[in-house]
Amino acid sequence: MGSVLSAAVLQLYTPSGDALPTGQGFVVAGATGAAVWVATALLSLVLPGRRGRGASVRTGPA
């Protein structure tokens, strides 16, 4: 998802007839990627984890 989003942002900042995006396009693509990364990190901290069937929690020495 991140690569597709970055490519879409860079495409938006590529003027018609040019081969490369503007410098601002790279800034926006980088900021967008960083925002997705932070959102993913926050969601991984907030959402509860899953346990497989038969998983047990050890609380003492093995």
N, C-alpha and C positions, 0 to 999 in steps of 0.2 A: 504494500500500500504506500509506503513512504517513497519508493522510487517513482511510482506512477504519479504521485502528487507533486514531487519535485519536477518531473518532466513536464507536467501540465503547467506549472508555474513558469518554468523556463520558456515554454512555448508561448505563453501569454506575453512575455517580455522580449520576444524576438521580433524585431520590426520586419515587416514584409520585404522580402528580397534580400535580407541579411542572413548570414549563415550562423551567427552567434547572438545570444541574448545580450541585453544591456547589463551593465554592472549592477544596476538596481535589481535585476531579475535574480542574480545570484544571491544578493542579500536577502530578498524575500524568500527564495527557495530554502536558504539556510535557516532563516527564522522559522519558517513553516515546519521544517524537519525537526528543529529543536523543540517546538511547541508540541508536536506529535510525540516526541520522545518523552517529554515531561508528563504529558497526559497519560501515556502508557505506564510510566513509572508510578504515578499517583494511583492509577486504577489498580495496579498490582499490589499496592499496599493496602488499599481500602477493601477490595473484594475478598470474600472469604475463600480459603483454600479448599481443595477437595481431597478426600481420602478414598482410597480404593477399598474394595470389599475385604473385610477381614483385617484391616489395618489396626494395629494396636499401638498404644502410646506407652513407652517404657518410662517409668519414673524412677527406677532404682538401678543399682549396678547390674550389669549383664551377667 
